[in-house]
Amino acid sequence: MPYRRTFFEKHRPFHIISRAVDGREIFRREDDCYRFIFQLYAANFGKPGFNMRKEDVIKTAKALLQGEKILSKFLIEEHSPLVSILDFSLVINHYHLYLLANTENSVPIFIQKLNRGFAGYFNLKYNRKGSLFGGPYKSVPTKTEFQGVAVSRYVGIINPLDVYQPNWREEGLNDWQKAFKFLENFQFSSFPDKIENRKSKILAPKEILEQYSFIGLGQEVFKEFTEEFLKQKQSPFKYLYLE
């Protein structure tokens, strides 16, 4: 993947979207999702350790999501973190990141390492060749607090709902309470961190999250905001035939 011409200013939040070629569903299997989560962390600090088994990767990814320490042999640290991740979500055939560049133009280096590393794993596992991610990734800077809140909601709430109920945007949510329960338990997004169900090592330190992300509003405010949003998106036809 060639570097983008976009200038990634230090400490400027960016929304990143990268899609698989031909709509390929790369995040249908849990083990592939866990591999991406591990790659997400490893690319930020260096590279994965050598000769890791599938069980090692999954165990390490789960530990990272739960905020636990990982064995040093599974990560070769080469530098300080390239980016600070504010939000993330994996959505069947693409992923979303909301992040800060820790140094000028560290974002394209990070995304290149992330996509190449995961593509190498995916191609080997599924006996395929060629690029896995289609064309340049999309990057959108946020310049105001309002934009930041909108991006955080889009990455952490709206997109995971596409995994829960693919047609919800057109037909409305079938059940907002079940949708909220899904978001609470969906491990491959930052939502569980926002409601303090976990403290993932994938995300930036709390002091950074409080400046740029919903987490600064507090758990209860975020939960109320999410519930209200889900209620508004519930299908208008849900109670049409109830007496």
C-alpha positions, 0 to 999 in steps of 0.5 A: 500500500503506498503512503497517502499524500494526506499530511497527518498532523501530530495530535490531530484526530483522524477517522480511518476506514479501510475496506477489503477488496471486492467486499470480501468478508474478512471478519466473519470468523472470530479467530480472524478478528482476534488476529487483527486485534493482535496485529493492531497492537503489534503494528503500533509498537513493532511486530509480532513475535516469531513462530506464534501458534493460532492459540497464542495469537487468540490468547494474546488478543483476548488478554489485550482486550481485557487489559492484561499483560502479554508475554514479551516473546509475543511482541517485538517492540521496536518503537514507542506507539505510532498512534493513540487509538480512541475508537475501533470496530471491525465490521465484516468486510472493513474496519474503522479506527479513530486515532491520533498521530503521535508523531507527524505522518506516523498514521500511514506507517501504522496503517501500512504495517497493520494492513500488510501484516494482516494480509500476509496472515490472511493470504497464507491461511486462505491460500490466496495472493494479492492485495487484501485491502482495496485501494487507498484507505479513507482518512478524515480529520476532525476539527471540532468537538462536535465532529469528534463526538459524531465520529466516536458514535459512528465508529463505536455504535453505528458500525457495530450495529451492522454486524448485529442487524445488517438491515437496521439502517433501512428498516430500523432496529428490531429491538433496541434493548437487544441491540444494546446488549449486543454492543455491550458484548461485542468484543471487536469494538471499543464500545465495551471500554466506553461503558467500562466493562473492560479496559483494553490495552488497544486504546490510548491511555485514559488521559488521552481518551478523556480529551478526545473521546466519549469516555470523558463524559462518564459511563452513565452519560455515555450509556444514556446517550447510546440508549436514547440513540438506539430508541430513536433508531428502533423500527417504526413498524415494531408495534404496528400489529400489537393490540 
